[in-house]
Amino acid sequence: MSLGKKLQEIYGERNIAVLMKFTENGEGYIHDQAKILFLEMKKVETIKDRNKKLRYQTQIKTNIKLFLKGVFDNIIPSPNLVAFYTAVELDILISKFIGTEIAFEKEVQVDDKLKGDYKTMTSQLREAVTFELPERFEFSKEIIDSWNSSTKYLGKMIMRMYKYNEFMYSQDALVETLEKANKTFSEKHSLEFSNSDFAGEKDVCKEIYYRFFIIQELVEGYRKELKTLLPDDFDKDLKYLKTTITKLKKSLELTKVEIENKVPVQPKKESKYAKYVGMNLKHWKNMEAR
């Protein structure tokens, strides 16, 4: 096994990839510290005593964790990263509400690295951003089919967005930025309903609706920077994003109409004769006479 593979197994593939990036493109303290950590890792691999080697490896893991936390805590999430995580969150929300597959989860199965990254991302996201869903609403086949179709686009759209992000950021800053974006856009873009029945379901539709605008507006607002990253891909990816949002809006509009038209189940009223059930006719007449 090569030394690089060995270090990835011991210290984590993502950690090694980030440290490599710092040694190649970092400056000052970040570059120097990443280089020192690599030298320490390589030096430990020459130790023969197994117990001593494990102790040093454990210490280096701690040092890497502290170093990366210190770096990431000072990195503010970019608008594109917020848009990306909002899209992942939207995918999870639709899946739980409608009962469809998580589209991006299906897309990443083709790539082992993506699978690992996705697991980390969604576990952090699910812990950080919670929304209480109502009991499962029974949607028509037309609605389910519509969402199945539009979320396929969503999964592929997220895959396209993935390549524009470095995923180096402060987790706390990301959560705070997501919450701030949710608050701002929910006030700016509100989905109106014609009645107040099924309030829980309507609240979820509103949560889905304003996230469309977070994704599109943040990506378009960050257009210049993103086009610099991938000049040959950006225009095609932005067009795909807009197509996806249009399809998702259509699915939501169909869902909105179905919820508005559904008649709530009314509590069954007790018949005025219910108290007489089981009585014989003579007894019943005596009760009526009183």
C-alpha positions in Angstrom: 0.0 0.0 0.0 1.3 3.5 -0.9 2.1 5.9 1.9 -0.6 8.3 0.6 -3.3 5.6 0.9 -2.1 4.5 4.3 -2.3 8.1 5.6 -5.9 8.4 4.2 -6.9 5.2 6.0 -5.4 6.4 9.3 -6.3 10.1 9.3 -9.3 10.3 7.0 -9.5 10.8 3.2 -11.1 14.3 3.5 -8.5 15.5 6.1 -5.6 14.4 3.9 -7.2 16.0 0.9 -7.7 19.3 2.7 -4.2 19.3 4.2 -2.8 18.6 0.7 -4.7 21.6 -0.7 -3.2 23.8 2.1 0.3 22.7 1.3 -0.2 23.4 -2.4 -2.3 26.6 -2.3 -2.2 27.8 1.3 -0.2 30.8 2.5 1.7 31.7 5.7 0.6 29.9 8.9 -1.9 27.6 7.2 0.6 26.4 4.6 3.4 25.9 7.2 1.2 24.1 9.7 -0.2 21.7 7.1 3.4 20.9 6.0 4.5 20.2 9.6 1.5 17.9 10.1 2.5 15.9 7.0 6.1 15.6 8.2 4.9 14.4 11.6 2.6 11.8 9.9 5.4 10.5 7.7 7.8 10.4 10.7 5.4 8.3 12.8 5.2 5.7 10.1 8.9 4.9 10.6 8.4 4.0 14.3 8.6 0.2 14.9 7.0 0.0 18.3 3.3 -0.5 17.6 2.0 0.9 20.9 4.2 4.0 20.6 3.1 4.5 17.0 -0.6 4.3 17.9 -0.1 6.9 20.7 1.6 9.3 18.2 -1.1 8.7 15.6 -3.8 9.5 18.1 -2.0 12.7 19.0 -1.7 13.7 15.4 -5.4 13.1 14.8 -6.2 15.5 17.6 -3.8 18.0 16.2 -5.3 17.8 12.7 -8.8 18.2 14.2 -7.8 21.3 16.2 -5.9 22.8 13.3 -8.8 22.3 10.8 -11.4 23.6 13.3 -9.3 26.7 13.8 -9.1 27.3 10.1 -12.7 26.4 9.3 -14.1 28.6 12.1 -12.7 31.6 10.3 -14.2 30.6 6.9 -17.5 32.2 6.1 -19.8 30.0 3.9 -20.1 31.3 0.4 -23.6 32.1 -1.0 -23.1 29.2 -3.4 -22.5 26.8 -0.4 -25.6 28.1 1.3 -27.6 27.5 -2.0 -26.1 24.0 -2.3 -27.0 23.0 1.3 -30.5 24.5 0.8 -31.0 22.3 -2.2 -29.9 19.2 -0.2 -32.3 20.3 2.6 -35.1 20.8 0.1 -34.5 17.3 -1.3 -34.8 15.7 2.2 -37.9 17.8 3.0 -39.7 16.9 -0.2 -38.8 13.2 0.3 -40.2 13.1 3.9 -43.3 15.1 3.0 -44.3 13.4 -0.3 -42.8 9.9 0.3 -40.5 10.0 -2.7 -36.8 8.9 -2.8 -34.1 11.3 -1.7 -33.0 12.2 -5.2 -29.4 13.3 -4.5 -28.8 10.2 -2.4 -29.6 8.1 -5.4 -27.3 10.1 -7.6 -24.3 9.8 -5.4 -24.3 6.0 -5.2 -22.1 5.9 -8.4 -19.2 7.5 -6.5 -17.7 6.1 -3.3 -16.2 9.5 -2.3 -19.5 11.3 -2.9 -21.3 8.7 -0.9 -19.0 9.4 2.1 -19.3 13.2 1.7 -23.1 13.0 1.3 -23.4 11.0 4.5 -21.4 13.6 6.4 -23.3 16.5 4.9 -26.8 15.2 5.5 -26.1 14.0 9.0 -24.8 17.5 9.9 -27.8 19.1 8.0 -30.4 16.9 9.7 -28.9 17.7 13.2 -28.7 21.4 12.4 -31.9 22.1 10.6 -35.1 20.5 11.9 -38.7 21.0 10.8 -41.6 19.2 12.3 -43.7 17.4 9.6 -47.4 16.6 9.9 -48.6 13.1 9.7 -48.3 11.7 6.2 -50.9 13.2 3.8 -52.4 10.9 1.3 -51.6 12.4 -2.1 -53.0 11.4 -5.5 -50.9 9.4 -8.0 -50.7 12.5 -10.2 -49.0 14.4 -7.4 -46.6 11.6 -6.6 -45.7 11.1 -10.3 -45.1 14.8 -10.7 -42.7 15.0 -7.7 -40.9 11.8 -8.8 -40.3 13.4 -12.1 -39.2 16.9 -10.8 -37.0 15.5 -8.0 -35.0 13.5 -10.6 -34.0 16.9 -12.0 -33.3 18.1 -8.4 -30.9 15.2 -7.8 -29.0 16.0 -11.0 -29.1 19.7 -10.2 -27.5 19.1 -6.8 -24.8 17.0 -8.5 -24.0 19.9 -10.8 -23.9 22.4 -7.9 -21.6 20.1 -5.9 -18.5 20.7 -8.1 -18.5 24.5 -7.4 -18.0 24.0 -3.6 -14.8 23.4 -1.5 -16.7 22.3 1.6 -14.3 24.1 3.9 -16.4 26.2 6.3 -17.4 26.7 9.9 -20.4 24.4 10.7 -21.8 26.9 13.2 -21.5 29.7 10.6 -23.2 27.6 8.0 -26.2 26.8 10.3 -26.5 30.4 11.3 -26.4 31.5 7.6 -29.0 28.9 6.6 -31.3 30.0 9.4 -30.9 33.6 8.5 -31.6 32.9 4.8 -34.6 30.8 5.7 -36.0 33.7 7.8 -35.3 36.4 5.2 -36.7 34.5 2.2 -39.7 33.1 4.0 -40.8 36.7 4.8 -40.0 37.8 1.2 -41.6 34.9 -0.7 -44.8 33.6 0.9 -47.1 31.0 -0.6 -50.8 31.9 -0.1 -53.6 29.5 0.4 -57.4 30.1 -0.1 -58.4 28.4 3.2 -56.9 27.4 6.6 -57.6 23.6 6.5 -54.6 21.3 6.7 -52.4 24.0 8.3 -49.5 21.6 8.9 -49.3 20.5 5.2 -49.6 24.1 4.0 -46.7 25.1 6.3 -44.5 22.4 4.7 -45.5 23.7 1.2 -44.4 27.2 2.3 -41.1 25.8 3.5 -40.5 24.2 0.2 -41.6 27.3 -1.8 -39.3 29.9 -0.4 -36.3 27.6 -0.7 -36.7 27.7 -4.5 -35.8 31.4 -4.3 -32.9 31.0 -1.9 -31.2 28.6 -4.4 -31.9 30.6 -7.6 -31.2 34.1 -6.2 -28.0 33.1 -4.4 -26.5 31.3 -7.4 -27.4 34.1 -9.8 -26.1 36.7 -7.4 -22.8 34.8 -7.2 -22.7 34.2 -11.0 -19.4 36.0 -11.7 -17.4 34.0 -9.1 -18.9 30.7 -10.2 -18.3 31.3 -13.9 -14.7 32.0 -13.1 -14.4 28.6 -11.4 -15.9 26.6 -14.3 -16.3 28.9 -17.3 -17.3 26.1 -19.7 -19.9 24.6 -17.5 -21.6 27.5 -15.6 -24.1 28.7 -18.3 -25.3 25.1 -18.9 -25.6 24.4 -15.2 -27.5 27.6 -14.5 -29.9 26.8 -17.3 -30.4 23.3 -15.8 -31.0 24.9 -12.3 -33.7 27.2 -13.7 -35.4 24.3 -15.5 -35.4 22.3 -12.3 -36.9 25.1 -10.2 -39.6 25.6 -12.8 -40.5 21.8 -12.7 -40.5 21.8 -8.9 -42.7 24.9 -8.8 -45.2 23.1 -11.1 -45.2 20.0 -8.7 -45.8 22.3 -5.7 -48.6 24.2 -7.5 -50.4 20.8 -8.2 -49.9 19.9 -4.5 -51.2 23.2 -3.3 -54.4 22.8 -5.4 -55.0 19.3 -4.1 -54.6 20.3 -0.5 -56.9 23.3 -1.0 -59.6 21.1 -2.6 -59.4 18.3 0.0 -62.4 18.3 2.4 -61.3 17.7 6.0 -62.9 14.7 7.7 -65.6 15.9 10.0 -66.1 14.2 13.4 -69.1 11.9 13.2 -72.1 13.3 15.0 -73.9 11.1 17.4 -77.5 10.3 16.5 -80.1 11.6 19.0 -81.4 8.0 19.1 -78.0 6.5 20.0 -78.9 6.3 23.6 -81.8 3.9 22.7 -79.6 1.4 20.9 -80.2 -2.1 22.5 -83.5 -1.2 24.2 -86.7 -3.0 23.4 -89.5 -1.1 21.7 -91.7 -0.8 24.9 -88.8 0.6 26.9 -88.0 3.1 24.1 -91.6 4.4 24.0 -91.6 4.8 27.8 -88.4 6.9 27.6 -89.9 9.1 24.8 -93.0 9.7 26.9 -91.1 11.2 29.8 
